[in-house]
Amino acid sequence: MQISHLKQFAGLVRRHNGTILPVLKTESVDGLVKLHIQGSVVDFWATPEELYFRGYRLLCAKPAIWDLWSRVICAPDQAKPEAFAVH
């Protein structure tokens, strides 16, 4: 993937098997901030915590995505789904 193509995405995540998937955007879904992940055979919404604990790792992202993701990686034992609730 060329660098010029990355500008259209909010970020990229890597699955545990090495597959790289784009983060299209963030949105409040069911009161939580979720990332929209889409690939050739997948299309889903998940919180950064859900992704992290399923083995996904953030490769590159816009600052707002890094901020959400850092809450999980800096304190994974304290991360809870409600920590990403929109107030």
C-alpha atoms as one frame of an Amber mdcrd trajectory, in Angstrom:
protein
   0.000   0.000   0.000   1.387   3.382  -0.982   1.638   6.233   1.505  -0.722
   8.377  -0.588  -3.467   5.776  -0.078  -3.110   5.964   3.722  -4.508   9.507
   3.896  -8.036   8.228   3.290  -7.935   6.086   6.452  -8.078   7.055  10.121
  -5.492   4.359  10.832  -4.278   0.818  10.262  -4.444  -2.189  12.578  -2.653
  -5.534  12.332  -4.355  -8.773  13.296  -2.500 -11.504  15.205  -2.078 -13.376
  11.881  -0.380 -10.384  10.224  -3.346  -9.161   8.178  -3.438  -5.360   7.965
  -6.862  -3.715   8.024  -7.843  -0.053   7.678  -9.637   1.933  10.361 -12.133
   3.995   8.383 -13.494   6.237  11.140 -14.644   6.481  14.745 -18.193   6.915
  15.885 -20.307   6.700  18.991 -22.112   3.356  18.812 -24.287   2.267  21.729
 -22.701   4.983  23.890 -19.121   3.814  23.235 -16.480   5.206  20.901 -15.887
   2.468  18.348 -13.563   2.113  15.396 -14.926   1.071  12.013 -12.668  -1.669
  10.629 -13.078  -2.872   7.072 -11.236  -5.356   4.895 -11.977  -7.500   1.888
 -14.003  -9.994   3.961 -14.654  -8.129   7.232 -16.630  -5.021   8.155 -17.224
  -4.371  11.857 -17.212  -1.870  14.721 -15.204  -2.425  17.920 -13.760  -0.429
  20.802  -9.974  -0.097  21.030 -10.110  -2.348  24.101 -11.998  -5.093  22.255
  -9.495  -4.957  19.417  -6.450  -4.956  21.694  -7.609  -7.942  23.723  -8.395
  -9.856  20.496  -4.781  -9.417  19.417  -5.102  -6.411  17.103  -2.287  -3.854
  17.209  -2.360  -0.269  15.982   0.260   0.377  13.295  -0.440   3.992  12.391
  -3.307   6.369  13.029  -4.499   9.920  13.315  -3.952  11.498  16.767  -7.533
  10.926  17.977  -7.199   7.171  17.364  -3.830   7.026  19.166  -5.427   8.796
  22.130  -8.187   6.182  22.372  -5.751   3.308  21.884  -3.269   4.619  24.469
  -5.903   4.311  27.204  -5.801   0.557  26.659  -2.074  -0.034  26.228  -1.002
   2.273  29.067  -3.278   0.618  31.639  -4.607  -2.669  30.204  -5.470  -4.083
  33.638  -7.638  -1.033  34.367  -9.297  -0.791  30.952 -13.004  -1.495  30.979
 -15.536  -1.171  28.155 -17.312   1.685  29.942 -14.038   3.645  29.957 -14.744
   4.467  26.313 -18.292   5.681  26.914 -19.197   9.053  25.473 -20.230  11.467
  28.236
